């Protein structure tokens, strides 16, 4: 095997696929990156047996072949090479690989390529295409609400639901819920799957092109894949029954508060500096007289409070939340103002973007002593 490619393109491809390498691989082969050179391209694979990523870059291939090299060292070495191009070669029957760029030469021990579980592209199931900016918005407005508790796997992913032309993504950790809907042209079918948040977070990082791109999405009964710009991200789905979240979305509200998104986020972020050390990171919000009074206290640190102007329609409300559950959603709101919709102080509150009915966020308040 022997090929030459542009160093920066190889570095970027290694960075992309290495996100699928587990920090503690189940077997040594899963700590490696699979390289396959054929025709005029180089294909890189990495997987932890749950998530798989493929990246394809152009290459000048003198001799076709396959090899597996350590993912841990490849990224650091290739990035530091002095030349613009990199030549990688391996003689038939040998278990060492030579890497050359400029005046630098490295020799790596390689792993058997026939033992690597290569990532298989998904060909079956529901198939649709969606603009990258639309998919990015759907994912970023939901994935942050997933749970990190692996003991309850169904809450560690987002439910992707297809109902006719409507695509809905929902995430919850049982204390908060985030739902985003979008009508997608040419979409049809009926499907409910749960995609791991790990894959969706990697998808967000990968969707960073300034040029509009169409994403090819395929969903089967046990896998989902996203294909764009010579990159393929795939994952097994999470098994289980996602909760009926529609039943917890309030249908009416006694009090509606309109707030400046940036001003309120900054104030909550500052006040919560006092409460972050505590287990529940509690802030109190008192809505009255055209203002919201934000406060927090810690017996070991001190207290903080701040006031922000608010447009209040309805009865005054005194309520408390985990501050992170408030700031997380505000960081993903795109409108200059947003609406806080509430009933009583111990009932779930709703946050909505201004003039955007396709997104809704529900957060459960915290019971506190007066």
Secondary structure, 3 states (H helix, E strand, C coil): CEEEEEHHHHHHHHHHHHHHCCCCCCCHHHHEEEEEEECCEEEEEEECCCEEEEEEEECEEEECEEEEEEHHHHHHHHHHCCCCEEEEECCCCCCEEEEEECCEEEEEECECHHHCCCCCCCCCCEEEEEEHHHHHHHHHCCHHHCCCCCCCHHHHEEEEEEECCEEEEEEECCCEEEEEEEECCCCCCEEEEEEEHHHHHHHHHHCCCCCCCEEEEEECCCEEEEEECCEEEEEEECCCCCCCHHHHCCCCCCEEEEEEHHHHHHHHHHHCCCCCCCCCCEEEEEEECCEEEEEEEECCCEEEEEEEECEEECCCEEEEEEHHHHHHHHCCCCCCEEEEEECCCCCCEEEEECCCCCEEEEECCCCCCC
